[in-house]
Amino acid sequence: MDKPAILGALLGLGVFGFTAVGAMAQDVRREHVPGREKVIPHVSGDRHFSNTYDSNWKDEATIRAAIKKGVPSREINFKDFRWLQKSLDGDMAMDEGRELYAKKDAKGRSCAGCHGDGGEKLKGIQAGYPKVHARTGKVTVIPTQIRICAEERLERNDLKEDTRANAMLAFFIGSLSDGKVINIDVTSPGPLKDSYERGKELFFRRTGMFHFACAHCHTAPTATSYIRGQRPSTFFGDASQYPIWHYPFQLPGQDRGFVFTLQHQIRSCQTLSRMYPGQEGSPGFVDIEVFLTAVSNGYKISIPTMQHNMQMEYLKERE
Amino acid sequence: MIRTMIRDGIVAFALALMLPFAAGAQMSPQLERLEHVQTPDGQTKLILKTSKTDPKPVVEWVAGGPAFMPPDILKLYPCHSVEEPCANIPAPAVEKVAFKGPINGNAKRGEAIAINIRWGNCIACHSLPNGHKGGTIGIDLSAYASLNHPLDYVYQRIWDNRAFAPDAHMPIYGTNKVLLDQDIRDVMAFILPGK
């Protein structure tokens, strides 16, 4: 090859290097389950998916009427027992969260010291979470806010998002917003809208060893059908019950600690679907939680409730 | 001379543009680190090697054993993370495979693969022969043999179902090395008795 040709090839390779780096940074080829474009950030968006919201579960009276008519639980989006009915087991488990909230450290500091003995100053806050953290500028979920508070105000670093104590506190704090209507603004330009858009993409993105998306299970035809021993729900309105008393999945400790935050639920779903289970509180997890919360906009929070649609036989080891 | 230079430049440029697509058509390079091994006592192990050339295992997983799939292996596939390298792993291209009969499978091993939650786990979505009641997402496979589907069709369905149904909720067992050729043959022997 003569000199100019080599120069030409080098030029071409240079351009290749440039385009390749650009391609790797932005244009990863992804596959998605169809339907992203139909999602709106409101619970009524279910009309474009399972379309059971108006007829079966839009409020208490509708759910009661559906139960009376004999509509199966799966067509009420499981709101008959996961939302309408409060859980006594959940309430008993929550005592641990209450105690942690009130417990004073050696210097006399506690959550209650700032937020009121019964959590008066935290009433209703979950209806506006996830939100942009005033100082860090990052979109933040309640478990992360608990961790930040603990680190900065109580000098404790044992309240990470995936710990038992964090989940129990989140459960108690969530209960202080019981009955409040979820309302987060993901349409005005800003970090929360960006997070919502990323979360929507992640929810419909095919991932993992099985090449599944969250949306695979949580849209028709899989939603409401049997997968393993469970029937997945439609994803609209689901964030309203979290944290939830989630039998039989247990936090560390052999007792009544079956509490799932939404962050923990995402990780559990990933593990069962052979997707890489990320860290609770990490950016991808936050984006998914923002998305799931936004599609519950307009729905009342109900805590504590319980989830128990497991058929246990299936988890046992087979000989 | 200038013309030659421009011509070669254009050729190299065109090749450069094609490279990413050519790469996408092959098995994703990270999956080359994943090896399936049959142990003498009949277990199937997935071994994640340090690299394609260094066989030192990073982590091992026994198919059908008590452990969940290790995160180190799950990192080889696209994920939900924003900050970890798996965020930039592209979706695997659809693999179309040819199948040469006969099935040559072990139905008993196929049954073990199909009903185990930590192996093939077909039962999560399908009811299966031998009275196994399963999920209701996929079609009932308890009398699948009577549908008389061609064997290469069934094999492709299991290997990479996207060839027929791009959005269906079914694992791409072959493309993602969940199951190997012989595993799929064993499952076929189980769901297609007498074929």
HADDOCK unambig.tbl for C-alpha pairs under 7 A between the chains (distance, minus, plus):
assign (segid A and resid 4 and name CA) (segid B and resid 1 and name CA) 6.78 0.50 0.50
assign (segid A and resid 4 and name CA) (segid B and resid 5 and name CA) 5.04 0.50 0.50
assign (segid A and resid 5 and name CA) (segid B and resid 4 and name CA) 6.13 0.50 0.50
assign (segid A and resid 5 and name CA) (segid B and resid 5 and name CA) 4.57 0.50 0.50
assign (segid A and resid 5 and name CA) (segid B and resid 8 and name CA) 5.76 0.50 0.50
assign (segid A and resid 7 and name CA) (segid B and resid 5 and name CA) 6.89 0.50 0.50
assign (segid A and resid 8 and name CA) (segid B and resid 5 and name CA) 4.74 0.50 0.50
assign (segid A and resid 8 and name CA) (segid B and resid 6 and name CA) 6.12 0.50 0.50
assign (segid A and resid 8 and name CA) (segid B and resid 8 and name CA) 5.49 0.50 0.50
assign (segid A and resid 8 and name CA) (segid B and resid 9 and name CA) 4.14 0.50 0.50
assign (segid A and resid 9 and name CA) (segid B and resid 8 and name CA) 5.76 0.50 0.50
assign (segid A and resid 9 and name CA) (segid B and resid 9 and name CA) 4.93 0.50 0.50
assign (segid A and resid 9 and name CA) (segid B and resid 12 and name CA) 5.54 0.50 0.50
assign (segid A and resid 11 and name CA) (segid B and resid 9 and name CA) 6.24 0.50 0.50
assign (segid A and resid 12 and name CA) (segid B and resid 9 and name CA) 4.92 0.50 0.50
assign (segid A and resid 12 and name CA) (segid B and resid 10 and name CA) 6.78 0.50 0.50
assign (segid A and resid 12 and name CA) (segid B and resid 12 and name CA) 4.87 0.50 0.50
assign (segid A and resid 12 and name CA) (segid B and resid 13 and name CA) 4.46 0.50 0.50
assign (segid A and resid 13 and name CA) (segid B and resid 12 and name CA) 6.42 0.50 0.50
assign (segid A and resid 13 and name CA) (segid B and resid 13 and name CA) 6.71 0.50 0.50
assign (segid A and resid 13 and name CA) (segid B and resid 16 and name CA) 6.76 0.50 0.50
assign (segid A and resid 15 and name CA) (segid B and resid 13 and name CA) 6.65 0.50 0.50
assign (segid A and resid 16 and name CA) (segid B and resid 13 and name CA) 6.33 0.50 0.50
assign (segid A and resid 16 and name CA) (segid B and resid 16 and name CA) 4.72 0.50 0.50
assign (segid A and resid 16 and name CA) (segid B and resid 17 and name CA) 6.61 0.50 0.50
assign (segid A and resid 28 and name CA) (segid B and resid 88 and name CA) 6.01 0.50 0.50
assign (segid A and resid 28 and name CA) (segid B and resid 89 and name CA) 6.96 0.50 0.50
assign (segid A and resid 28 and name CA) (segid B and resid 90 and name CA) 5.29 0.50 0.50
assign (segid A and resid 29 and name CA) (segid B and resid 90 and name CA) 4.82 0.50 0.50
assign (segid A and resid 29 and name CA) (segid B and resid 91 and name CA) 5.87 0.50 0.50
assign (segid A and resid 30 and name CA) (segid B and resid 90 and name CA) 5.74 0.50 0.50
assign (segid A and resid 30 and name CA) (segid B and resid 91 and name CA) 5.04 0.50 0.50
assign (segid A and resid 31 and name CA) (segid B and resid 91 and name CA) 6.00 0.50 0.50
assign (segid A and resid 33 and name CA) (segid B and resid 167 and name CA) 5.98 0.50 0.50
assign (segid A and resid 202 and name CA) (segid B and resid 80 and name CA) 6.02 0.50 0.50
assign (segid A and resid 207 and name CA) (segid B and resid 77 and name CA) 6.57 0.50 0.50
assign (segid A and resid 207 and name CA) (segid B and resid 78 and name CA) 4.73 0.50 0.50
assign (segid A and resid 207 and name CA) (segid B and resid 79 and name CA) 5.07 0.50 0.50
assign (segid A and resid 208 and name CA) (segid B and resid 74 and name CA) 6.20 0.50 0.50
assign (segid A and resid 208 and name CA) (segid B and resid 77 and name CA) 5.02 0.50 0.50
assign (segid A and resid 208 and name CA) (segid B and resid 78 and name CA) 5.60 0.50 0.50
assign (segid A and resid 208 and name CA) (segid B and resid 79 and name CA) 5.93 0.50 0.50
assign (segid A and resid 209 and name CA) (segid B and resid 74 and name CA) 6.28 0.50 0.50
assign (segid A and resid 209 and name CA) (segid B and resid 77 and name CA) 6.04 0.50 0.50
assign (segid A and resid 209 and name CA) (segid B and resid 176 and name CA) 6.06 0.50 0.50
assign (segid A and resid 209 and name CA) (segid B and resid 178 and name CA) 7.00 0.50 0.50
assign (segid A and resid 210 and name CA) (segid B and resid 171 and name CA) 4.25 0.50 0.50
assign (segid A and resid 210 and name CA) (segid B and resid 172 and name CA) 5.97 0.50 0.50
assign (segid A and resid 211 and name CA) (segid B and resid 171 and name CA) 5.93 0.50 0.50
assign (segid A and resid 211 and name CA) (segid B and resid 172 and name CA) 6.60 0.50 0.50
assign (segid A and resid 212 and name CA) (segid B and resid 169 and name CA) 6.97 0.50 0.50
assign (segid A and resid 216 and name CA) (segid B and resid 169 and name CA) 5.94 0.50 0.50
assign (segid A and resid 222 and name CA) (segid B and resid 137 and name CA) 5.61 0.50 0.50
assign (segid A and resid 225 and name CA) (segid B and resid 136 and name CA) 5.67 0.50 0.50
assign (segid A and resid 225 and name CA) (segid B and resid 137 and name CA) 5.76 0.50 0.50
assign (segid A and resid 226 and name CA) (segid B and resid 135 and name CA) 4.64 0.50 0.50
assign (segid A and resid 226 and name CA) (segid B and resid 136 and name CA) 4.99 0.50 0.50
assign (segid A and resid 226 and name CA) (segid B and resid 137 and name CA) 6.29 0.50 0.50
assign (segid A and resid 227 and name CA) (segid B and resid 124 and name CA) 5.17 0.50 0.50
assign (segid A and resid 227 and name CA) (segid B and resid 125 and name CA) 5.40 0.50 0.50
assign (segid A and resid 227 and name CA) (segid B and resid 135 and name CA) 4.83 0.50 0.50
assign (segid A and resid 227 and name CA) (segid B and resid 136 and name CA) 6.79 0.50 0.50
assign (segid A and resid 227 and name CA) (segid B and resid 137 and name CA) 6.64 0.50 0.50
assign (segid A and resid 228 and name CA) (segid B and resid 124 and name CA) 4.15 0.50 0.50
assign (segid A and resid 228 and name CA) (segid B and resid 125 and name CA) 6.73 0.50 0.50
assign (segid A and resid 228 and name CA) (segid B and resid 134 and name CA) 6.99 0.50 0.50
assign (segid A and resid 228 and name CA) (segid B and resid 135 and name CA) 5.74 0.50 0.50
assign (segid A and resid 274 and name CA) (segid B and resid 69 and name CA) 6.68 0.50 0.50
assign (segid A and resid 274 and name CA) (segid B and resid 74 and name CA) 6.75 0.50 0.50
assign (segid A and resid 275 and name CA) (segid B and resid 74 and name CA) 5.96 0.50 0.50
assign (segid A and resid 275 and name CA) (segid B and resid 79 and name CA) 6.52 0.50 0.50
assign (segid A and resid 276 and name CA) (segid B and resid 71 and name CA) 5.59 0.50 0.50
assign (segid A and resid 276 and name CA) (segid B and resid 74 and name CA) 4.75 0.50 0.50
assign (segid A and resid 276 and name CA) (segid B and resid 75 and name CA) 5.59 0.50 0.50
assign (segid A and resid 276 and name CA) (segid B and resid 79 and name CA) 5.86 0.50 0.50
assign (segid A and resid 277 and name CA) (segid B and resid 71 and name CA) 6.66 0.50 0.50
assign (segid A and resid 278 and name CA) (segid B and resid 81 and name CA) 6.42 0.50 0.50
assign (segid A and resid 283 and name CA) (segid B and resid 82 and name CA) 6.29 0.50 0.50
assign (segid A and resid 284 and name CA) (segid B and resid 80 and name CA) 5.89 0.50 0.50
assign (segid A and resid 284 and name CA) (segid B and resid 81 and name CA) 5.03 0.50 0.50
assign (segid A and resid 284 and name CA) (segid B and resid 82 and name CA) 5.35 0.50 0.50
